[in-house]
Amino acid sequence: MPNGIMNIINKIFIFFALPFSINAQSSGISPYSMFGLGQTQISSFIYGEILGGTQIGNNSTFYVNNGQPASYSQLKYTTLDIGGSYKAIHQTSPNGDLWNTTGGFRSMGMALPLSKSLGASMGVTPFTQVGYDMRTEGIDDNFGNFVQLFNGKGGINKAHVGFGYMPFSIISFGVNFNYLFGSSDRSAKMLFEDNQLNSIMNNERLLVNGWSVDFGSMVHIPIKGNRLNIGLTYSPEQDIAAIHDNSSFTYIPNSSGTEIPLDTVFSAYRPDGFITLPNSLGIGFQYEKLIKGLNLPAWSASFQYKFVGQQELRDFWHLNKPSLGPFAKNSQVISFSGSIIPVLAFPQLRYKSALSNLAYRASFRRGNTGLVINDKSINSWQAGLGLGIPLGGRTVLPGDIKFATLHFGLQMGNLGTNSIETVNEFSLLALVGVTLNDQWFLKFKYR
């Protein structure tokens, strides 16, 4: 195969794909997911996601808060969380605009108190997501006009098993053991206008299969009958086992739309590689208005700051860890959230309706992703509103408690640079979930 064509392959560089012809993207999610391991997700259950991911200082006794393992020690009931989402994205570029949609099952988790000061949790949430389908055109001095097609799908999931322990009434500690699993498939095609030149395809598949660990701690400070929670979380830089399969070959497209392979240009199967997850450090504050005799606060307000060393992320390496990754900056995100139940926050209300028993929630988060494209940082913001609808409780045995909460959330956000040189994404996200609470391990005085 001529060396000139190999040079063309080398020109399939990731940054050239962003100012693409957006009209060609019909089944993808985001072109930014082609970087690194894909788009990082808020690895939270629906309640935490409605609150913008402000989990580090959250001290809920009713919901699974896997973003702060120290919170498991506060659980009062056996808890099951299930949720899903639907997302619509309006993408704009110099070449046009397009609406994209995606959705489905998102997360499931369970937590339970093991004793008065010890709790445990397990569950599955998304960790990264890959999804894009793009087209770009160019001209080469030696080979003339060509078209590049980029496609990617898949992602990594996170299954966790965690424990939280409260040795003293004002401090708690926790740890999550996370099993990361999943795969991503990426392909790049180059088609030449000159029929004498064969088309070229590169296929890559990454499979991830390994463990990581997160640590958390909380301090609970009573303030005049209310409570201030201060939380810290830390994840060290960690290497996770991965398999990488990469091949390039020339081909001839047939009438049915499939490819007939001709010559293999390159092939490598590496079963003993790694990905590197960056370190992260977060701090969160939550102030709760407590009601005597209830585990549910009348209202709460939260603030969170999280740092992720994205420059340390490596999507795959073998033998020797590469010195450079796809991210030029570290990520920093700040988040705010609030929640209020009117019937508890305003007990002086004379007339109480069903609406006053609902939990009203709001959130806002803003930060950078760590990506820098065309000397511009790729930033994001997200604002949302949510609703928690209690479904009441029922008693089967004396002291037995069973109840549930429906969660609804609507968020809007933006990802990009607001520059005409790159893709800008405005999104609408609908969230729905349910939390089931049950009182287990009861000891009855009378039978």
C-alpha positions in Angstrom: 0.0 0.0 0.0 1.5 3.4 -0.9 3.0 5.4 1.9 0.9 8.4 0.9 -2.3 6.6 1.9 -0.7 5.8 5.3 -0.1 9.5 5.7 -3.8 10.0 5.0 -4.7 7.6 7.8 -2.5 9.6 10.1 -4.5 12.7 9.2 -7.6 11.1 10.7 -6.9 13.1 13.8 -9.5 13.5 16.5 -9.7 17.3 16.5 -10.6 17.6 12.8 -13.9 15.9 13.4 -15.6 18.6 15.6 -16.5 21.2 12.9 -18.3 18.3 11.1 -21.4 18.3 8.9 -23.9 17.9 11.7 -26.7 16.9 9.4 -25.1 13.5 9.2 -25.4 12.8 12.9 -28.7 10.9 13.2 -28.0 8.2 15.7 -25.2 9.5 17.9 -25.4 11.4 21.2 -22.5 13.8 21.3 -19.3 14.3 19.3 -17.5 15.2 22.5 -17.9 11.5 23.6 -15.2 10.5 21.1 -12.5 11.8 23.5 -10.9 9.7 26.2 -13.3 7.1 27.7 -16.4 9.1 26.6 -18.6 11.6 28.3 -18.4 11.2 32.1 -21.8 10.7 33.7 -23.1 11.7 37.1 -22.8 8.3 38.7 -25.8 8.8 40.9 -29.3 7.5 41.4 -32.3 9.7 40.3 -32.7 11.6 43.5 -29.0 12.6 43.5 -29.1 13.5 39.8 -32.2 15.7 40.3 -30.2 17.6 42.9 -27.4 18.2 40.4 -25.1 15.6 41.9 -24.6 17.5 45.2 -24.0 14.2 47.0 -20.9 14.8 49.0 -22.6 16.7 51.8 -25.9 14.9 51.5 -27.0 13.0 54.6 -30.2 11.4 53.5 -31.7 8.6 55.6 -34.2 7.6 52.9 -32.2 7.5 49.6 -29.2 5.7 48.3 -26.4 8.2 48.1 -23.5 6.4 46.4 -21.6 9.6 45.9 -20.9 9.7 49.6 -20.3 6.3 51.1 -20.2 7.7 54.6 -23.9 8.4 54.3 -24.7 4.7 54.4 -24.3 4.8 58.2 -27.3 7.1 58.4 -29.8 4.8 56.7 -32.9 4.0 58.7 -34.7 1.7 56.2 -33.9 -0.8 53.6 -34.0 1.2 50.4 -34.4 0.3 46.7 -33.8 2.9 44.0 -34.7 2.5 40.3 -34.6 5.2 37.6 -34.5 6.1 33.9 -34.1 9.1 31.7 -34.9 10.7 28.4 -32.7 13.3 26.8 -33.1 15.6 23.8 -30.1 17.4 22.5 -30.0 20.4 20.0 -26.6 20.4 18.3 -25.4 23.3 16.3 -22.2 23.7 14.2 -21.0 25.9 11.3 -22.7 23.5 8.9 -26.2 23.2 10.5 -28.2 22.1 13.4 -30.0 18.9 14.5 -32.1 17.5 17.4 -30.9 14.1 18.8 -32.7 12.0 21.4 -31.8 9.1 23.6 -33.1 7.5 26.8 -34.0 4.3 28.7 -33.1 2.6 32.0 -30.4 4.4 33.9 -29.7 3.1 37.4 -30.6 0.7 40.1 -29.4 0.3 43.7 -30.1 -1.0 47.1 -29.0 0.0 50.6 -29.8 -1.2 54.1 -28.8 -0.5 57.7 -26.8 -3.4 59.2 -26.8 -1.9 62.7 -27.4 1.4 64.4 -24.1 2.8 63.1 -23.3 0.6 60.1 -24.9 0.6 56.6 -24.2 -1.0 53.2 -25.1 -0.3 49.6 -24.8 -1.9 46.2 -26.0 -0.8 42.8 -25.2 0.0 39.1 -24.9 3.4 37.5 -23.5 4.7 34.2 -19.9 5.9 34.4 -19.1 7.0 30.8 -21.1 7.1 27.6 -19.8 6.9 24.0 -22.2 7.8 21.1 -21.5 9.7 17.9 -22.0 9.4 14.1 -20.3 12.1 12.1 -19.1 13.0 8.6 -16.5 15.5 7.5 -14.9 16.3 4.1 -11.5 17.4 2.9 -9.0 17.7 0.1 -5.5 16.1 0.0 -2.8 17.4 -2.4 -1.9 13.8 -3.5 -5.2 12.0 -3.4 -7.9 14.6 -4.1 -11.3 14.9 -2.4 -12.1 12.5 0.4 -14.9 11.9 3.0 -14.3 10.8 6.6 -17.0 8.9 8.6 -16.7 8.6 12.4 -18.8 6.3 14.5 -18.8 5.3 18.1 -21.0 3.6 20.6 -20.9 1.9 24.1 -19.6 3.1 27.4 -18.5 2.0 30.9 -20.8 1.1 33.8 -20.0 1.2 37.5 -21.3 -1.4 39.9 -20.5 -0.6 43.5 -20.5 -2.3 46.9 -20.0 0.1 49.8 -20.0 0.4 53.5 -20.5 3.3 55.9 -19.7 3.4 59.6 -20.4 6.0 62.3 -18.0 5.5 65.3 -19.2 8.7 66.9 -22.4 10.7 66.7 -20.8 13.6 64.8 -18.5 11.8 62.4 -18.8 8.9 59.8 -16.6 7.2 57.3 -17.3 5.1 54.2 -15.8 3.3 51.2 -17.1 2.2 47.8 -15.6 -0.7 46.0 -16.4 -0.2 42.3 -16.4 -2.8 39.6 -16.1 -1.1 36.2 -17.2 -3.0 33.1 -18.3 -2.3 29.6 -17.0 -1.7 26.1 -16.8 1.0 23.4 -16.5 0.5 19.7 -15.1 3.3 17.5 -14.6 3.3 13.7 -13.2 5.7 11.2 -13.6 5.4 7.4 -12.0 7.3 4.6 -13.6 7.3 1.2 -11.9 8.8 -1.9 -13.6 10.5 -4.8 -11.0 8.8 -7.0 -12.4 5.3 -7.7 -8.8 4.0 -8.3 -8.1 4.4 -4.6 -9.6 1.9 -2.1 -11.5 3.0 0.9 -9.8 2.7 4.3 -11.4 1.7 7.7 -10.0 1.6 11.2 -11.8 -0.3 13.9 -11.1 0.0 17.6 -12.7 -1.9 20.5 -11.9 -1.2 24.2 -13.1 -3.6 26.9 -12.8 -2.5 30.6 -13.0 -5.0 33.4 -11.5 -4.0 36.8 -11.9 -2.5 40.3 -11.5 1.0 41.7 -12.1 2.4 45.2 -13.6 5.7 46.6 -13.4 7.0 50.1 -15.7 9.4 52.0 -16.1 11.0 55.4 -18.7 13.3 57.0 -18.9 15.6 60.0 -22.4 16.3 61.4 -22.6 19.5 63.4 -25.8 20.3 65.4 -26.8 24.0 65.2 -29.8 25.0 67.4 -31.8 21.9 66.6 -30.7 21.9 62.9 -27.7 20.3 61.4 -24.7 21.2 59.2 -23.2 18.3 57.3 -19.7 18.7 55.9 -18.5 15.9 53.5 -15.2 15.0 51.8 -14.6 12.4 49.1 -11.4 11.2 47.5 -10.6 8.8 44.7 -6.9 8.1 44.0 -5.4 7.8 40.5 -6.1 4.2 39.6 -5.1 1.8 36.7 -7.9 -0.5 35.6 -7.4 -3.6 33.5 -8.5 -3.3 29.8 -8.3 -5.1 26.5 -7.8 -3.2 23.2 -8.3 -4.5 19.7 -7.3 -2.3 16.8 -7.2 -3.0 13.1 -7.0 -1.0 9.8 -7.7 -2.4 6.4 -8.7 -1.3 2.9 -12.1 -2.4 1.5 -14.6 -2.1 -1.3 -18.2 -1.1 -0.4 -20.8 -3.4 -2.1 -24.3 -2.6 -3.1 -25.8 -3.8 0.2 -23.8 -1.2 2.1 -21.4 -3.6 3.8 -17.6 -3.7 3.3 -15.6 -6.3 1.4 -12.1 -6.4 3.1 -9.0 -6.3 0.8 -5.7 -5.7 2.5 -4.9 -5.5 6.2 -2.9 -2.4 6.9 -2.5 -2.8 10.7 -3.7 -5.2 13.3 -3.0 -5.4 17.1 -4.7 -7.2 19.9 -3.5 -6.2 23.4 -5.2 -8.3 26.1 -3.0 -7.0 29.0 -3.4 -3.2 28.9 -4.9 -0.6 31.3 -6.9 2.6 31.4 -6.0 5.2 34.0 -8.7 6.9 36.0 -7.7 10.4 37.4 -7.7 11.3 41.0 -10.7 13.4 42.3 -11.3 15.4 45.4 -14.6 16.9 46.5 -16.0 18.8 49.4 -19.7 19.4 50.1 -21.9 21.3 52.6 -25.5 20.7 53.5 -27.6 22.6 56.0 -30.8 20.9 57.1 -33.8 22.3 58.9 -34.7 19.4 61.2 -38.2 18.5 62.5 -38.2 16.8 65.9 -39.3 13.2 65.7 -38.9 13.0 61.9 -35.9 11.8 59.8 -37.0 14.0 57.0 -35.8 17.7 57.0 -38.3 20.4 56.3 -35.8 22.0 53.9 -32.1 21.7 53.0 -29.5 23.7 51.0 -26.3 22.2 49.6 -23.1 23.4 48.0 -20.4 21.3 46.4 -17.0 21.7 44.8 -15.3 18.8 43.0 -11.9 18.6 41.3 -11.0 15.9 38.9 -7.4 15.6 37.6 -8.5 15.0 34.0 -4.9 15.5 32.7 -4.1 12.1 34.3 -6.8 10.2 32.4 -5.5 7.7 29.8 -8.0 5.8 27.6 -5.6 2.9 27.0 -2.0 2.1 27.4 0.2 -1.0 27.1 3.6 -1.7 28.6 4.5 1.9 29.2 1.9 4.5 30.4 1.8 7.4 27.9 2.9 10.8 29.2 0.0 12.8 27.5 -3.7 12.2 27.5 -6.6 13.7 25.6 -7.4 16.3 28.2 -5.4 19.6 28.4 -7.0 20.9 31.6 -8.2 19.5 34.9 -11.9 19.6 35.6 -13.5 21.8 38.3 -17.3 21.8 38.9 -19.4 23.7 41.5 -23.0 22.7 42.3 -25.9 24.1 44.3 -29.2 22.5 45.3 -32.1 23.0 47.5 -35.1 21.0 48.7 -38.3 22.0 50.6 -41.5 20.4 51.9 -43.9 23.2 52.5 -46.1 21.4 55.1 -43.0 20.9 57.2 -41.2 24.2 56.5 -44.3 26.3 57.2 -46.2 24.5 60.0 -48.3 27.7 60.7 -50.1 27.2 57.4 -53.8 27.0 58.3 -54.9 25.3 55.0 -52.8 22.4 53.9 -53.3 20.8 50.5 -51.9 17.7 48.9 -49.4 19.9 47.1 -47.9 21.1 50.3 -46.8 17.5 51.1 -44.6 17.3 48.0 -40.9 17.8 48.0 -39.8 20.6 45.7 -36.2 20.6 44.5 -33.9 22.8 42.4 -30.3 22.6 41.3 -27.6 24.3 39.3 -24.1 23.1 38.3 -21.3 24.7 36.3 -17.8 23.7 35.3 -15.3 22.7 32.7 -14.8 19.2 31.2 -11.0 19.4 30.8 -11.2 19.4 27.0 -9.6 22.2 25.1 -10.3 22.4 21.4 -9.1 25.1 19.0 -7.6 26.8 22.1 -11.1 27.0 23.7 -12.1 25.2 26.9 -15.2 23.0 26.6 -17.5 24.1 29.5 -20.9 23.1 30.7 -23.8 24.2 32.9 -27.0 22.6 33.9 -30.1 23.8 35.8 -33.0 21.7 36.9 -36.3 21.4 38.9 -37.6 18.3 40.6 -40.5 16.9 42.5 -40.8 14.2 45.1 -44.2 12.6 45.5 -44.7 10.5 48.6 -46.9 7.5 48.0 -47.7 7.0 51.7 -47.1 4.0 53.9 -48.8 0.9 55.0 -48.5 -1.4 58.0 -48.5 -5.2 57.8 -47.3 -5.9 61.4 -47.2 -3.6 64.4 -44.2 -1.2 63.8 -43.8 -2.4 60.2 -43.2 0.6 57.8 -43.4 0.5 54.0 -43.6 3.6 51.8 -42.3 5.0 48.5 -41.4 8.2 46.7 -41.8 9.0 43.0 -39.1 11.3 41.7 -39.6 13.6 38.6 -37.0 16.0 37.3 -36.5 18.2 34.3 -33.1 19.7 33.5 -31.7 21.9 30.8 -28.1 22.6 30.1 -25.4 23.5 27.6 -22.1 21.9 26.6 -19.6 23.6 24.3 -17.8 26.9 23.9 -20.5 29.1 22.4 -18.1 29.5 19.5 -19.0 29.1 15.9 -15.8 27.0 15.4 -17.1 24.0 17.5 -20.2 22.1 18.2 -22.6 23.6 20.8 -25.1 21.4 22.5 -28.3 22.5 24.3 -30.0 19.6 26.1 -33.3 18.9 27.8 -33.2 15.9 30.2 -36.3 14.3 31.8 -35.7 12.0 34.9 -38.0 9.6 36.6 -37.4 7.2 39.4 -38.9 5.5 42.4 -37.5 4.9 45.9 -39.0 2.1 48.0 -38.4 2.0 51.7 -39.1 -0.9 54.0 -38.4 -1.6 57.7 -36.4 -4.9 57.9 -35.0 -6.9 60.9 -37.7 -5.9 63.3 -37.8 -7.3 66.9 -41.3 -7.5 68.2 -42.1 -7.5 71.9 -45.4 -9.4 71.4 -46.3 -12.1 69.0 
